[in-house]
Amino acid sequence: MFPVGKMCEILKVSRSSFYHWKKRKHSKRSERRAILSAEIFRIYQWSGGRYGSPRIARELEAKGMRGLRPLVARLMRERNLRSIVKKKFKKITNSFHRYPVAENYLNQNFQVKSNKEVRVSDITYIRTGQDWLYLTTVIDLFDRKVSSWSLSETMKV
């Protein structure tokens, strides 16, 4: 910590001005902004960082606090609060290919009476730092447990 006199000298401010600034009463506007900012942060934390300014403004309205969305957005920017944006679903399956398609024997009937009677398989794509990996799983429908899986860099066997 530096002495007040030295800081005032460097910043070219008189000591009396500094003490006058330190003793001043906060305006109602700055008090309201501080309360609003704290409430915004509380709602943001409660939502797990998912709420942006429109949803936080609605939450504030529900609590009887009049927090306009642009003000909420400004206060969020000041505190570096950014909502987590869910990416839109992107279809990556090509349904119009020339490859043979397996017959649908189950026809959405997933009720199984014994173990190892019906197994289903699926492929999922996993993005890595360099490329994609393909995860293939085989699940027994009786107990819904993975009976086998394979991770590969290509979709070929």
N, C-alpha and C positions, 0 to 999 in steps of 0.2 A: 504494500500500500504506500502511496506517495503522499507527502504532506500537501494539505489544501493550498497553502501559499504558493508552492512550487507549481502545482497543476494550473492554478489561476494565472500565474505568470506565463507559462508556456502557451496556454489557450488565449491569452490576452483578454482576460475577464477579471473584473475587480472582485476582491474577496467578499465585499458587501453584496454584490449582485449574486454571487454563488449562494450565500446564506439566505438571501431573500428568496431565491428560486427554491431552495431546499425547504423553507418554511411555508411556501404557498399551499393553499388548499386546492385540491383537485376539483375540476369543474364537474358538474353533474353529467355532462356528456362523456368525459373520460371515465368516470366511475361506471356509467352505463355500459360503455364499450368493454371495460375490464370484466364486468359481470357477464356480459354477453359472450365474450371471448372464452371465459372459463366454462360457461354452459355449453358452448359449441364444442370445446375440447372434451368435455364429459360425454356428450352425445356421440362424438366421433369415436372415442374409446369404447363406449358401450356397443356401438355397431361393428366393432372390429375393424374400423377403417373403411367400411363399405359405403357409408353414407356420404354423399356429396352435399353441396350447398342447398339444392332444392329440398332434399329430404330433411336435412337439419333444420331448414327454415320452417318446414311443416311441423316438425317436432316442437320447435320453439312456440309456434302459433298454438299448438295443442296445450302447451303449458301456460298460455296467457302472455307470453313474452312476444312483443312485436319486433321480430327480427326480419327485416326485409332481405330477400335473397341476395341482392348485390352486396349488401353490407356483410352478410354471412360469408359470401365468397371472398370479399376483401380481407376479413378477419382470418379466414382459413389460410389465405395466401400469406398473410403476415406471419402466421405460425407454421408455415410449410406443411399444412395438412392437405393431403390429396387422397381422394377416394380411390379404392381399388376398383378398376373397371373390368367387368366380366367381358371376355371376348365373345363376339358373336359366333354361333355355330357355323363351321365351314364344312360343307359336304366334300369328302375326299374319296368317296366310293363311286366307281364308274359302273352304273347299272346297265349300260348299253355296250357290253363287250361281247366277243364271239366265243368265249370259253363256255364249256358245259356247266350248267347249274345243277347242284344236287337237288334231288327230289325232297319235298317237304313232307316227310312221313308223320311228323308229330301234329301238324296242323293246329298249332297253338295249344295242344293238350299236354301240359307238363306234369300231370299227375302220374307218379310212378309208384308201383307197389313193392318192388324189391331192388336190392343193391345190384349194380352192374347191368341193369336192364336197359337203360338209355343213357348214352353219353352225348354231350353236345360240345362243340368246339367253336372258338372265335379267335379272331386276330385283332390286335390293337397296335397302333403305331405309337412309338415313344420317341420324342425329339430329344436328341442329346446335343452336346456342345458342337460336335462336328457334323452329324448326320442323323439318320433315322434308324431305329431298331424296331424289329417286328416281334411281338410277343404273341405266341399261340398257346392257348390253354384248352385243356380237355376237362370238362366238369361232369361228374356223375350227378344226374338229376335227382336221385333218391335222397342223398344227404347233402347235395349242393356243395360238395367239396371238390377241389382241384385234384384230379387223379394224375395229370401230367401237364407239363408245360415245356416250351422251347423258346429260346431267345436267339434271334438271328439278325444278321445284317442285310439279308435279302429275303424275299418271299419264296424263294426256291428251296426245296427240301435238301 
